[in-house]
Amino acid sequence: MKPIWRLRPRTAIPHLRNSAQSQFTALRYSPVPRTYTTTNVLENLYDVVIVGGGPAGLSLATSLRSSSVTSRLRVALIEGLDLDVGRKWKPSGESYSNRVSSLTPGSVGFLTDIGAWKHVQRNRVQAYHGMQVWDGVSGSRIEFNWDVKNSSTIAYMTENVNLVHGLLSRLEELGGAQLIDKTRVEGISFGEDHGTLDLRTWPVVQITGGRKLAARLLVGADGANSPVRTFAGIESRGWDYGRHGVVATVKTEDMPSVERTAYQRFLPTGPIALLPLPENFATLVWSTTPEIAAQLKKLSPTDFVAMVNSAFRLSHVDIAYMAKMDGGISQEYQWRQSVTPIDSAGVPSTVLEVQEKSIASFPLKMRHADSYISERMALVGDAAHTVHPLAGQGLNQGIGDVQSLIRTLETAVQTGKDIGSTLSLESYYSDQYFKNNLMIGVVDKLHKLYGTAFPPVVAVRSLGLRAVNAMEGLKSMIMKQAAGER
Amino acid sequence: MPSKIPPLHRVRPSLIFLSNFGTNSIRAHSTSSVDQTEISHFANLASTWWDPHGSSRLLHLMNPIRLSFIQRCLLNGSPIPDNSSALTSPGKPDPPVEAHSADNTQKLRFLDIGCGGGILAEALARLPGTESVIAIDPSEEVLSVALEHARQDPMLTGGKLRYINATIEQLPKELEGQQNQFDVVTLMEVIEHVPRPSSFLTATMEHVKPGGWLVLSTIARTWTSFLTTKLVAEDILGIVPRGTHNWSKYINVEELREFFGGKEGWKDVLVMGCVYVPGFGWREVRGGEKVGNYFFGVRRGLKEGAGEK
C-alpha cells in the first residue's frame, strides 16, 4: 500500500543542552530582534503564502479573507504575471476570450458563498441546460435535458478572465490582500533556527528582488509544473495523451435564446465539443492528434470553420480525409454535407466564423500528484492534478480543492492547530484526493473507450450509451454528478 | 483527605520556574503524584510525540473533542461572567476571531497538568480567547520536546505559553500575594498514570478559581476497556505504545462522582463518553463513560472557600 502521504525527511530535532536553564530561556521571546536577518525574517512571516494567481490561487486568497474564521491570518499571494490585466479588464461585447471554463453549479455556489460570484459579469456568462453527446463512429447518442423551469443548470460557461476579475474585485472589496504580482519565485528553501524561533520546518520563498517570505503554510497553486510540488518532493504521475486540445471562439447561426445545449461528439482521434457563450458565440474544444491540430491552425478562417462543421456532421472517414487537405476544404465540405444525411436537431448550429486570433492549442495530459500535502505545504488545482478536458472538470476540481482546503483550515484555526502541520492538513488530502482520482479515472477511461473505431468496441460502447440513454434514473444521477451536486 | 503525602518517588532536582514565578527556583522536593516508571515510559516516547504517525497520534486526533468538551463546560458555567466564548468547537458559527477582536472581553487562563509534548497546551495557547497557558509535566525529556516544538511557532513564542518542569505539588499556591488559580485546569489522560489519584486531585483542586473548571479525561476500568485499550490498541493493533496503560489504575466515573460529591462546592459535573473509531476519529458516545474513554468536568463553586472540606 502506498503511504497516505509522504513526509519529507526531516532533520531530527536535537535535544536541548542539558542545562535546564536553556530550556526556559528558549521560550523567552525578545520582541526586539537581535540581528538584521532576524528582523527581516520576523517581518516576513506569513500564515499562508500562495504561489500562483490563477483562478485556484485567487479563490483560496479570497476565501481566506472572506471567512470570519481565517480572515485574521496573514496571507500573501505571489504571481508572475501582471494582475492588472484581470483587475482592469474591460471586455467588449464583440469578442470572447478563448480561455473559457465550464463552472458547475457546485463551483458557482462556492464562489457565491465567498462573495466573488456577484462581481463576475453575468451578461458574459452562459448557462446551459442540455447536453448532446454522441458516438462519432456508430452515431449512438445520449441526451441530457434539464428542466429549465427548475433552473437546473448543468454548467455556466465563464471566461477565466471574468472569474479572475470577479475574484480580484471581491478581494478589493474585502480590503485587499498582499498580492505580489509581476514577481517570480526565485527559490524555495527551509528557514533557519533563529534561537527564539525555529523556522527549520518553514518553507521560505525567495522572490524577485531578494525578499524572503517564510510560510507557516505554503500553497502551490502554481500549475502543472508546480515548483512548490517539486520542492515538497511530491511525485506527479500520469501520461500524455498524444493529443492536443484546439480551442477557439466561434460565431454560429442564431441559437435559441433561453435553453442552450452543449454538444460533444466522440471521434476516434478525440472528442470535439461546442459549448455555448452568450448570444450566438460559442467556444470550441477539439481534442485531436498533434498533426491535425497543427494543420487546423494553419487553415484559412473559412476552411477552419468548414472543418469544425464537418467534425460535427460528416463521417469520421470524411473528416480524416479532409484534415489532410491544404485548401479548398470549404468547397469539399459543401459537397460532402449535401450527400450526407444529417439530423439537424442533434448537431449544433452551423458555425459561421471564427474569432480572429482565437485559435490556440495545448497538449493534453493526465497527471495526479501522489499527495496534496506535506509538512507545511499543500497543493491545489493543476499543481495537484491535470485532467483531460472532455468533461470540463479541470477548474471545478481546482475550486473543489480550495473549498475543501478552506474547510480544513477553518477547523484547524478553531481547534487551535498549527495550520501548516500535516495533522491539520490530512483531512484536505483524504477528502479531495479520492474524489479527484475517481473523476480523473472516469474521464481517462472515457477518452480511451472512445479513442477507437475498432468495431467490437464501438458496438459495446454504443450499446452501453443507448442503454444509459434509456434509463432516466441513471442519467439524472450522471447529470447531478456532472453538475457538481454534493 | 490526607493533606501531606509521604514521599514515594524522587524526581530530578531540575525545577526551573519562569520569570513570573520568580527567578529563585524552588528546590525540588520529593513528591507524591508521580510514578517514576510512568515518567520513563513517556520519556521514551518523547522523540515521536509530534510525529503525525507516531506514538501520540490518537492524542492528536483527540484534541478537537477535548476542546469541544472544555467549551461545553464553559458554556455550562462561566468562570468569569459574560465570557464564555473563549473556545469555539468546529462547526460552531460563532468564530473565535470575534471574541478576540473585542479586547474588552476577559480572556481565560489555563493550567494543563501532565502536558506531555504540549498537544493540548499549544492548541489552547493558539486560541484567541486564551490569556495564558501554564503547562507542567514532571518529565524533563518530554518537556524539552514540548519546548523545542513550541519554538517552531511564532504564535507560541510571545509568552502566552509557558512550560514548567514540575509536579502539581511543586506549583506555588500563591504568587505575589495572589492565589495561583486558573479559570480552567486540565488533566488529560493523566489521572490513570498517577499512583494516588485522590491526593493528586486534592492538590489540583486548589488551583481552580472559584467558578472555574477542572476538566479531565481518562478511561473507565471495565472489561471492555481492558480489551480495547490493552489488548487491541496496545497488543494487537499497536496504535498505542505497549505499556502506556495500566488497566488497574483506570478510574470509573462513579468513583470520580463520589470523590467530588464529598467536596463542598464541587457540584456541577459534566460527563461525556467517547470512542475512537478507526478511519473516523474520536466520536462522542452517549453512556460511553461507563465503557471506556470519557471526559469529566467539575466546576468549583463561586462561594469563597468552596472546594475545601
Interface residues (C-beta under 8 A of the other chain):
Chain A: L7 A12 I13 H15 L16 A20 Q21 Q23 F24 A26 L27 R28 Y29 P31 L42 L45 S68 V69 S71 R72 T196 L197 D198 L199 R200 T201 W202 R216 E410 T411 V413 Q414 T415 G416 K417 D418 S421 T422 L423 E426
Chain B: S14 I16 F17 L18 S19 S47 P52 H60 N63 P64 L67 T88 S89 P90 K92 P95 P96 V97 E98 H100 E122 A123 L124 A125 R126 L127 P128 E140 E141 L143 S144 V145 L147 E148 H149 A150 R151 Q152 D153 P154 T157 G158 G159 L161 R162 Y163 N165
